[in-house]
C-alpha cells in the first residue's frame, strides 16, 4: 500500500486501485490531490504489462468537484496583491492537464481507467472520470454539473461529454445542474455500466486477476467483459422519459428563449427546470449554453483549451468575474443562499477569447 495525503494507492496484480481520500470534503479536488493523482497515473503507467486503473472515492462521494472556496480565496488575495502564478491559474492549469491525460488513456493504452461512480460525482469529479474508458454507475450515483448555481460553467471538458448525449439533454443538465442518477447516466451514455455497490470489492478483485500480458485492446475488452458480468438492470430514466420536452425547449437559440419555452409547457418537469435555471447566474447560464454548443463534435483538448480561456475570465478578480465571487459567497461562505447576480451581457463571446494581463493559454 502506498499512502499519500489525499489518496490511497494499492497495486494488486493487474489492478492499480486508487481511492480518493478526503472524506470530510467529499473528496473534492485541491491542487495537492491533482498532483497526487498525476503520481498515481505515473505508477500505473510504470507497471509491467496492462493494468486496470480503478478510481473510486471514500465514503459518500466519488468526487464532489473542485475546492472552489480555496479558488475564491486565492482570487481575493490576488486582487489585493497581484503576483505570478496565482493559485486559481495553477490549479485549473494542472487539473485540465490531468483531464487531458485521462482522455489520452481512453483508447489503445496499457492503462485502462475504470471510474466507479458510487455516490456524488460533481464538477471536477466528472472531469476526472468521464473522459476515461469505463465509467461505472451504482444505485447511489448522483452526477451533476451544478456550476451555474455558483456563477461558473461546466468546465473540465464536461461540456463535450454533455454535448455528446442524445438530443438536448446536455443543455438541460448543464443549465439546470440536475442530479442524474444511475438510470439517467446509463441512458445518456455518460456511464458504460451499472453495478450494485455491494459488488464493488468483488469487481476490483476480478480485475486484479486479469492477464496483464495481453495486448492492450484485448485487455480492455477483458475488463469490459468483467464489468458486464456484474452489470445490473438500471430501470427507466426520468430524463429520457422527458426527452421530447427537453428537446423542444432546450433547442431554443438562447437562455431567455429556453425559459420562455419552458414556461409555455404545463409539465411540472419543465416548471422545475425553469426554476433551477433562474436560481443561477444569468451570465453563467449564457456562457454555459454557448460552451456546450461550441463543444459539440470537437476534440477533448480543444474543449479544454477553450474551457481554460473561459474559466480564467470567470475567476480572475475583475468586473467579468463578479458572479463567481458572489455565487460562492452565497452558497459556500456566508451560506445565505441569496446571491445578487448581475444581468447577463448581450454577448458572451469575449469570455471565449484568449485572456490578457499575462495569463498564458493552456497547452495540452
C-alpha positions as CSV (number, residue, x, y, z in Angstrom):
1,X,0.0,0.0,0.0
2,X,1.3,3.4,-1.0
3,X,0.0,6.3,1.1
4,X,-0.4,9.9,0.0
5,X,-2.0,12.8,1.9
6,X,-5.2,12.7,-0.2
7,X,-5.2,9.2,-1.9
8,X,-4.7,5.6,-1.1
9,X,-3.0,3.6,-3.9
10,X,-2.5,-0.1,-4.0
11,X,-1.1,-2.3,-6.7
12,X,-2.6,-5.8,-6.9
13,X,-1.9,-8.0,-9.9
14,X,-3.4,-6.2,-12.9
15,X,-5.1,-3.6,-10.8
16,X,-3.9,-0.2,-9.6
17,X,-6.5,0.7,-7.0
18,X,-6.7,4.4,-6.3
19,X,-9.1,5.7,-3.6
20,X,-9.7,9.5,-3.2
21,X,-9.4,10.1,0.5
22,X,-10.7,13.5,1.6
23,X,-14.0,12.2,3.1
24,X,-14.7,15.4,5.1
25,X,-14.6,17.4,1.9
26,X,-16.5,14.7,-0.1
27,X,-13.2,14.0,-1.9
28,X,-13.2,17.5,-3.6
29,X,-10.1,18.2,-5.6
30,X,-7.4,20.5,-4.4
31,X,-4.1,21.2,-6.0
32,X,-2.3,18.6,-3.8
33,X,-4.8,15.9,-4.8
34,X,-4.4,16.8,-8.5
35,X,-0.7,16.3,-8.2
36,X,-1.0,13.1,-6.3
37,X,-3.4,11.8,-8.9
38,X,-0.7,12.5,-11.6
39,X,1.7,10.4,-9.5
40,X,-0.8,7.6,-9.2
41,X,-1.2,7.7,-13.0
42,X,2.6,7.5,-13.3
43,X,2.6,4.4,-11.1
44,X,0.1,2.8,-13.3
45,X,2.0,3.7,-16.5
46,X,5.3,2.4,-15.0
47,X,3.7,-1.0,-14.3
48,X,4.7,-4.0,-16.3
49,X,2.1,-5.1,-18.8
50,X,-1.5,-3.8,-18.9
51,X,-3.3,-2.6,-15.8
52,X,-6.8,-1.5,-14.8
53,X,-6.6,1.9,-13.1
54,X,-9.6,1.9,-10.7
55,X,-10.6,5.3,-9.4
56,X,-13.0,5.4,-6.5
57,X,-14.0,7.6,-3.6
58,X,-14.1,7.2,0.1
59,X,-17.4,7.3,2.0
60,X,-20.4,9.2,0.3
61,X,-18.8,10.5,-2.8
62,X,-16.6,9.6,-5.8
63,X,-15.6,13.3,-6.0
64,X,-17.7,16.4,-5.2
65,X,-15.9,18.7,-7.6
66,X,-13.0,21.2,-7.0
67,X,-12.2,23.1,-3.9
68,X,-13.9,26.3,-5.2
69,X,-13.7,28.1,-1.8
70,X,-10.0,27.9,-2.0
71,X,-10.0,29.2,-5.5
72,X,-12.2,32.1,-4.5
73,X,-9.9,32.9,-1.5
74,X,-6.9,32.9,-3.8
75,X,-8.6,35.3,-6.2
76,X,-9.4,37.7,-3.4
77,X,-5.8,37.6,-2.3
78,X,-4.6,38.2,-5.9
79,X,-7.0,41.2,-6.2
80,X,-5.2,42.8,-3.2
81,X,-1.7,42.0,-4.4
82,X,-1.3,40.6,-7.9
83,X,1.5,38.1,-8.2
84,X,2.8,35.5,-10.7
85,X,1.1,32.1,-10.9
86,X,-1.9,32.7,-8.6
87,X,-3.4,29.5,-7.2
88,X,-6.5,29.7,-9.4
89,X,-4.4,29.8,-12.5
90,X,-2.1,26.9,-11.3
91,X,-5.0,24.8,-10.1
92,X,-7.0,24.9,-13.3
93,X,-4.0,24.5,-15.5
94,X,-2.9,21.3,-13.7
95,X,-6.4,20.0,-13.3
96,X,-7.1,20.3,-17.0
97,X,-3.8,18.6,-17.8
98,X,-5.0,15.7,-15.7
99,X,-8.3,15.7,-17.6
100,X,-6.4,15.6,-20.9
101,X,-4.4,12.7,-19.6
102,X,-7.5,10.7,-18.8
103,X,-8.7,11.3,-22.3
104,X,-5.4,10.2,-23.8
105,X,-5.5,6.9,-21.9
106,X,-9.0,6.1,-23.1
107,X,-8.0,4.1,-26.2
108,X,-5.2,1.7,-27.1
109,X,-3.4,2.2,-23.9
110,X,-1.8,-0.3,-21.5
111,X,-3.6,1.6,-18.7
112,X,-7.4,1.3,-18.7
113,X,-9.2,3.7,-16.5
114,X,-12.3,2.4,-14.6
115,X,-14.1,5.1,-12.6
116,X,-16.6,3.8,-10.0
117,X,-19.3,6.4,-9.6
118,X,-20.5,5.4,-6.2
119,X,-22.1,8.4,-4.6
120,X,-21.7,12.0,-5.6
121,X,-20.0,12.9,-8.9
122,X,-19.9,16.6,-9.2
123,X,-17.9,19.2,-11.3
124,X,-14.2,18.2,-11.2
125,X,-15.1,14.6,-10.4
126,X,-16.9,14.4,-13.7
127,X,-13.8,15.8,-15.5
128,X,-11.6,13.3,-13.7
129,X,-13.6,10.3,-14.9
130,X,-16.0,10.9,-17.8
131,X,-13.2,11.0,-20.4
132,X,-11.9,7.6,-19.4
133,X,-12.6,4.2,-21.0
134,X,-15.1,2.8,-18.4
135,X,-17.5,4.7,-16.1
136,X,-19.4,2.5,-13.7
137,X,-22.5,3.8,-12.0
138,X,-24.2,2.3,-8.9
139,X,-27.6,2.7,-7.3
140,X,-26.2,5.6,-5.3
141,X,-24.8,7.6,-8.3
142,X,-25.7,11.3,-8.3
143,X,-23.9,13.1,-11.1
144,X,-24.2,16.8,-11.8
145,X,-22.5,19.9,-13.1
146,X,-24.0,22.5,-10.8
147,X,-21.7,25.3,-11.7
148,X,-24.3,27.8,-13.0
149,X,-25.6,28.0,-9.4
150,X,-22.3,29.5,-8.2
151,X,-21.6,31.7,-11.2
152,X,-19.4,29.3,-13.1
153,X,-19.9,27.0,-16.1
154,X,-19.4,23.2,-16.6
155,X,-15.6,23.1,-17.3
156,X,-13.1,20.2,-17.2
157,X,-14.2,19.1,-20.7
158,X,-17.6,18.2,-19.3
159,X,-19.4,20.3,-21.9
160,X,-18.1,17.9,-24.5
161,X,-19.5,14.9,-22.6
162,X,-22.8,16.7,-22.1
163,X,-22.9,17.8,-25.8
164,X,-22.4,14.1,-26.8
165,X,-25.6,13.0,-25.0
166,X,-28.8,12.3,-27.1
167,X,-30.9,15.3,-28.2
168,X,-30.7,18.4,-25.9
169,X,-30.1,16.5,-22.7
170,X,-26.7,18.1,-22.4
171,X,-28.1,21.6,-22.5
172,X,-30.7,20.6,-19.9
173,X,-28.2,19.1,-17.5
174,X,-25.7,21.9,-17.8
175,X,-28.2,24.8,-17.4
176,X,-30.2,23.3,-14.5
177,X,-27.4,21.4,-12.7
178,X,-29.9,18.5,-12.4
179,X,-28.6,15.5,-10.5
180,X,-28.6,12.4,-12.8
181,X,-29.0,9.0,-11.2
182,X,-27.7,5.7,-12.5
183,X,-30.7,5.3,-14.8
184,X,-30.0,8.7,-16.4
185,X,-26.2,8.4,-16.8
186,X,-26.6,5.0,-18.4
187,X,-29.4,6.1,-20.7
188,X,-27.4,9.2,-21.8
189,X,-24.2,7.3,-22.4
190,X,-22.3,9.0,-19.7
191,X,-21.8,5.7,-17.9
192,X,-20.8,2.5,-19.6
193,X,-22.1,0.1,-16.9
194,X,-24.3,0.0,-13.8
195,X,-23.4,-2.4,-11.0
196,X,-24.5,-2.9,-7.4
197,X,-22.5,-1.1,-4.7
198,X,-22.2,-4.4,-2.8
199,X,-20.3,-5.9,-5.8
200,X,-17.6,-3.2,-6.0
201,X,-15.0,-5.2,-3.9
202,X,-15.6,-8.3,-6.0
203,X,-15.3,-6.4,-9.2
204,X,-11.9,-5.0,-8.2
205,X,-10.8,-8.4,-7.1
206,X,-11.8,-9.8,-10.5
207,X,-9.9,-7.0,-12.3
208,X,-6.8,-7.7,-10.3
209,X,-6.8,-11.3,-11.6
210,X,-6.9,-10.5,-15.3
211,X,-3.9,-11.4,-17.5
212,X,-1.9,-8.2,-17.9
213,X,0.3,-9.7,-20.6
214,X,-2.5,-9.4,-23.2
215,X,-2.4,-6.8,-26.0
216,X,-4.0,-3.5,-24.8
217,X,-7.1,-3.9,-26.9
218,X,-7.7,-7.5,-25.6
219,X,-7.1,-6.4,-22.0
220,X,-9.6,-3.6,-22.3
221,X,-12.1,-6.0,-23.8
222,X,-11.5,-8.4,-20.9
223,X,-12.2,-5.5,-18.4
224,X,-15.4,-4.8,-20.3
225,X,-16.5,-8.4,-20.2
226,X,-15.7,-8.5,-16.4
227,X,-17.8,-5.4,-15.8
228,X,-20.6,-6.8,-17.9
229,X,-20.8,-9.9,-15.7
230,X,-21.7,-7.6,-12.8
231,X,-24.0,-5.4,-14.8
232,X,-27.5,-4.9,-13.4
233,X,-30.8,-3.6,-14.8
234,X,-30.8,0.2,-14.3
235,X,-34.6,0.8,-14.8
236,X,-36.2,3.8,-16.6
237,X,-34.5,7.2,-16.9
238,X,-36.6,10.2,-15.8
239,X,-34.5,12.4,-18.1
240,X,-35.1,10.1,-21.0
241,X,-38.9,10.0,-20.2
242,X,-38.9,13.8,-20.7
243,X,-36.8,13.8,-23.8
244,X,-39.5,15.3,-26.0
245,X,-40.0,18.3,-23.7
246,X,-36.2,18.7,-23.2
247,X,-35.5,18.7,-27.0
248,X,-38.4,21.0,-27.7
249,X,-37.4,23.6,-25.1
250,X,-33.6,23.4,-24.9
251,X,-33.1,23.6,-28.7
252,X,-34.1,27.3,-28.5
253,X,-31.4,29.7,-29.5
254,X,-30.6,31.4,-26.2
255,X,-31.4,31.2,-22.5
256,X,-34.3,33.6,-22.5
257,X,-35.9,31.6,-25.3
258,X,-35.4,28.4,-23.4
259,X,-37.0,29.9,-20.4
260,X,-40.0,31.1,-22.5
261,X,-40.4,27.6,-24.0
262,X,-40.3,26.0,-20.5
263,X,-42.8,28.5,-19.2
264,X,-45.1,27.7,-22.1
265,X,-45.2,24.0,-21.2
266,X,-47.6,22.9,-18.4
267,X,-45.5,19.9,-17.3
268,X,-44.1,20.1,-13.8
269,X,-40.8,18.9,-15.1
270,X,-40.5,22.0,-17.3
271,X,-41.5,24.3,-14.5
272,X,-38.9,22.8,-12.2
273,X,-36.2,23.2,-14.9
274,X,-37.1,26.9,-15.3
275,X,-36.9,27.5,-11.6
276,X,-33.4,25.8,-11.5
277,X,-32.1,28.0,-14.3
278,X,-33.5,31.2,-12.8
279,X,-31.9,30.3,-9.5
280,X,-28.4,30.5,-11.1
281,X,-26.3,33.3,-12.6
282,X,-27.8,34.7,-15.8
283,X,-24.3,35.3,-17.1
284,X,-23.1,31.8,-16.2
285,X,-26.2,30.4,-17.9
286,X,-25.5,32.2,-21.1
287,X,-21.8,31.1,-21.1
288,X,-22.8,27.6,-20.3
289,X,-25.2,27.3,-23.2
290,X,-22.6,28.7,-25.6
291,X,-19.9,26.3,-24.2
292,X,-22.0,23.2,-24.7
293,X,-22.9,24.2,-28.2
294,X,-19.3,25.1,-29.1
295,X,-18.1,21.8,-27.7
296,X,-20.4,19.6,-29.8
297,X,-18.3,17.5,-32.2
298,X,-14.9,18.9,-31.0
299,X,-11.8,17.1,-29.7
300,X,-11.2,17.0,-25.9
301,X,-8.1,19.0,-25.9
302,X,-9.7,21.7,-28.0
303,X,-12.5,21.9,-25.5
304,X,-10.1,22.0,-22.5
305,X,-8.2,24.9,-24.1
306,X,-11.5,26.7,-24.6
307,X,-12.6,25.9,-21.0
308,X,-9.3,27.4,-19.7
309,X,-10.0,30.6,-21.5
310,X,-13.5,30.9,-20.2
311,X,-12.5,29.9,-16.6
312,X,-9.7,32.4,-16.5
313,X,-12.1,35.2,-17.4
314,X,-14.7,33.9,-14.9
315,X,-12.4,33.6,-11.8
316,X,-9.8,36.3,-12.4
317,X,-10.9,39.0,-10.0
318,X,-12.3,41.8,-12.1
319,X,-15.7,43.0,-13.4
320,X,-16.2,39.9,-15.5
321,X,-15.9,37.5,-12.5
322,X,-18.3,39.2,-10.1
323,X,-20.9,36.4,-10.3
324,X,-18.4,33.7,-9.3
325,X,-17.3,35.6,-6.2
326,X,-20.9,36.4,-5.3
327,X,-22.1,32.8,-6.0
328,X,-19.5,31.1,-3.9
329,X,-20.0,33.6,-1.1
330,X,-23.8,33.0,-1.0
331,X,-23.6,29.2,-1.4
332,X,-20.4,28.1,0.5
333,X,-19.0,31.0,2.5
334,X,-21.8,33.0,4.1
335,X,-24.4,30.4,3.1
336,X,-27.3,32.9,3.0
337,X,-28.4,31.4,-0.4
338,X,-29.2,34.9,-1.6
339,X,-26.7,35.8,-4.4
340,X,-27.1,39.2,-6.0
341,X,-26.5,38.3,-9.7
342,X,-25.7,40.9,-12.3
343,X,-27.7,40.9,-15.6
344,X,-26.4,38.7,-18.4
345,X,-24.4,40.6,-21.1
346,X,-25.8,40.8,-24.6
347,X,-22.8,38.8,-25.9
348,X,-20.6,36.3,-24.1
349,X,-18.1,35.8,-27.0
350,X,-15.5,37.7,-25.1
351,X,-15.3,35.0,-22.5
352,X,-14.1,32.6,-25.2
353,X,-11.2,34.8,-26.2
354,X,-7.6,34.4,-25.0
355,X,-7.1,36.2,-21.7
356,X,-4.8,39.1,-21.4
357,X,-2.9,40.5,-18.5
358,X,-0.1,38.0,-18.5
359,X,-2.3,34.8,-18.3
360,X,-0.9,32.3,-20.8
361,X,-3.0,29.9,-22.9
362,X,-3.4,26.3,-21.7
363,X,-1.0,23.9,-23.5
364,X,-2.4,20.3,-23.8
